[in-house]
Amino acid sequence: MQKHKAGFVNIIGNPNVGKSTLMNAFVGEKLSIITSKAQTTRHRILGIVNGNDFQMILSDTPGIIKPAYQLQESMMGFVKSAFEDADILIYMVEIGEKELKDTDFFQKITNFKIPVLLLLNKIDTSNQEQLEEQVQLWAAKVPNAEIFAISALKGFQVKEVFNRIIELLPESPPFYPKDQLTDKPERFFVNETIREKILIHYKKEIPYSVEVDTEEFFEEDTIIRMRSVIMVERETQKGIIIGHKGEALKRVGVESRKDLEKFFGKQVHLELYVKVNKNWRSDARQLRRFGYDG
């Protein structure tokens, strides 16, 4: 009888490298929000993939940055924790990258005793000559890693990486129930869906000054009723989020509701409000309240 395998597969890399796209491709569900803006992922999100004889626990972490305020310090705490419990480490880079933004993290990667898979992503944007140069560069920098050239967005080599991870998983009983998809509660995905729309539709500092808190979540047979608050740091930001005659906020609400109906598979009624919560990004108590205790 084939033995069961299970383990934590933790994904790290610089911002905008495609970590969330890869995890969503593996899980087959949109668990991590994806935009072209840096710092889209703020938390460590687990996606759980179950097979008959394996459980792969994928961990998407924030992109590695040099922290400028307490929220970013907490985000980098999630990255540090990804080093501590990894059974397999995925280090994602993209074509043209030459280094990780934190040299301490890079040192850890090159000295890791567990399997390291270096995924060279976005190869659909390169040519053969550039690809070969990049593979040689990274093979010299991270000699302990297996290198895969992939396109997470186009699905190129994603299945091959997935199969290799299964081969590398240690023997273990499952860590989570076999029908569980993630470690996050339903309200977390409501908050993230709304935040994704804000990242897409607002510019400059607005998306980075925003946190979303779902205060009510009532599920009935045919509908889920939600009440969510968008928090900003200043009155001027509140006005921008709401927009002329409330049009900007309405757009966020309509687009969020459509995505949430797909995610939950039933009708959604979403009420959105905007509130000023001064300096929440630098307030340790507030950050803990929003789950930034990494």
N, C-alpha and C positions, 0 to 999 in steps of 0.2 A: 504493500500500500504506500502511495506517495505521501511523503511528509508535508505538513503545512508550513508555509513561509509567511513571515510578516515583518515589516520594518518601516522606519521613518526615512523618507526620501526628501531631503531638504534642498530647496532651490534658492540660490543666492546669485547676486550680480549687481551691476550698476543700474540706475534708473533707466526705464524705457528699453530694456534689453529683450523683453518678450516673455518674462517669467509667468505672468498671469495667463497669457495666451497658451503657453505650453501646459500649464496645470489644467486649464479648462478643457484642452484637447484630450488630456489623459483621462479626466473624470467624466467627460461627456456632458457636463453641465456648466453653466456660467456661474461659478462661485466667486471668482475674483473679477472686479470691475477693470475695464481696459479703456484707457484713453491715451492720447499722444503726449499728455502732460507728465512731467516728472512728479514723483511722490504721489502717484495715484493710489498705490497700495500703502496703507498706514499700519495695518495690523499683520499679525502672522495668522494666515488662514489655512486650515487643514482641509484637504480633499481626500476622501477615502475611496479607494477602488478595490472591489472585492471580486475574486475569482473562486472557483471551487477549492483550490489548494493554496491560495495566497491572499494576503491583504496588504495593499500598498498604501501607506499613509503619506500623502504628498503635502509639503509645507511651502506655501508661497509667502515670501517675506518682503518687507519694503526694500526698495533699491538703496544701495549703499551710498551714503552721502556724508559730508562733514557737518555735524549738527550745529545749527545756529540758535536754536531755542529749545525749551524743555520738551515740547512735543516731538521734535526730531531726535532728541536724546532717547526718548522712550521708544521711538521707531527703531533706532539702532540697537536697543535692548532686545527687540524681537529677533534681530539678525544674530546677535550673540547667542541667544538661546538655541538658534538653529544649528549652531556648531556643537552644542552640548549633547543633544540626543539623536544626532544623525547616525543612521546605519549606512546610508549612501548619501554622498554630497553631489549635487548637480551645480556646477559653476557655469553660468551662462554668460557668454560674451557675444558681441555682434561684430560683423565684418567692419574692419577699420579700427576697432578698439585695440589698445596696447597695454592697458593696466587697469587694476582695480583702484577705486578712489580712496581706499584705506589700506595702507601698507601692512598694518598688523593683521587684518583679515587675510591679506594675500599670503603672508608668512604662514598663517594657520593652514591655508589650503595646501600649500606646497609641502607641508610637514605632516599632513593627515595620514593616519594609518589605515583608515577605512577606504573603501572604493570611492574614487572621485571620477565623475564623468564631466568632461568639459564639452559643452555644447556651443558650437560656433553657429550662431543664429543669423537669420536674414540673408542666407546665401543666395536667395533669389534676386538680390540687389547687386550681386558681384559677378565677376567673370572668372574663368578657370585659373588664370595666372594669379589674380589677387587671392583667390581661395587657397591655392597651393602655398603662397607666401605666408598667409595667415596661419595655416595648419602648422607650418614649420616654426613660426614665431612662438605659438602657444605650446607646441611640443617641447621646445627648449625652456620656456618659462615654467611650465607645470609638468615636469617629466613623470610625475606619479599619476597622471590622469589619462583615461581613455578619451580620445577626441572623436566627436561625431559632428559632421557638418549638416545642419538642418535648416528647415524653414518651418517654424511653429505655425505661422499664419497659413501657409500653403499645405501643411501636413507632410512635407518631404522629410523622410527618415524618422518621423515621430514614432511610428510603429516599431521600428528597429530599436530605438532607444527604450521604449516601453518594454519590449521583450528582454533586452539586456538587463534592465532593472529587476525584472522577475527572476532572472538567473542569479543575480547577485544578492537577493533578499536572504537574510538568515532564517534558519528554521525557527519557528515560533508559533504559538497559538495566536489567533487574532487579538488585537488590542481593543477593538471596538465591536459592537454588534454588527452582524453581517449586512443588515439593512440600513446602516447609518452612512450618510453621504459626507457629513462634515461635523466639526466640533462646535460650530457656531449656531446660536439660536435664530429663530425666524426673523426676529426684529433686526438682527444685525444685517441681514440681506435687504431688508426694507431701507435701512439707513444708507447702505452702500449704493443701492440703486439710485436713490435720490442724489447722493453725493456725485455719482457718475454724471448725471445730467447737468449738475452745476459745473463740474470740470469741463464738460463739453461746451456749454453755452456762455460761460462768463470768462472774462480775461483778467490779466494782471494778478493782483494779490487776492482777489475775491475767493477763488476756490480753496486757497490755502488757509483762509481765515474762517472757514466754515466747518461746523460739525453738525451732524444730524442726530436727533434723539427721538425715537418712536415711543411716545408716551402711552398710547393705547393700541391694542391689537386684539380684536375680538373676532373669532372665527365661528361662522354659522354654517349650516349645511351647504348653502349655495353662494355665500359671499363672505369676504373678510373685510371688516371695517377697521381702518387704521387712522391714527392721528399722529402726525410727525411735526417736530419743531426744527426749523433750520436756524442754527445759532451763528451769529456773526459777532465781530469784535467792536464794530462802530456803527453809529446811526446812519452814516452815509452809505455803508455797505448794505444795511437793511433796505434802504431806498433802491439801490441798484438791483438787489435780489428780487424785489417786488416788481420793479419796472413801471412803465407808464400804464396807468389804469389797471395794474396788476397782471399785465400781459406776460411778463417774463416768468413770474411765479406760476402762472397758469400753464405755460408751456412745460415747465419742469414737472408739474403735477400730472399732466396728461401723458407725457412720455414715460414717467415713472410708473404710472398705473398700468399702462400697456405691458411694460416689461414684467411687472409683478404678477399680472394675470397669467402670463406665460409661465413664470417661475412656479407659482402656487397651483396653477391649473384650475382656477375658479375666479369668479368676478371679484373685483376689488373696489372698495370705496375708500379713497384717500383724501384726508383733509391736511392741508399744509399751512403752517404758520411760520412767521419769522420773528426772532427775538434777539436782542442785543445781550451778549454775555462777555463783558469786557475782559480782555487778556486771558481767555481760557487756555490758550496754547502755552502759557507760562505758569499756570496755576496747578501745582502738583495734585491738589485735592480734586479739582475738576478733571484733570487727566485720568486719575484713577476711576472717577465716575464713568468716564467714557471708554474705559477698558484699556487705557495706555499704561499698563504696569509691567511692560516687558523689560 
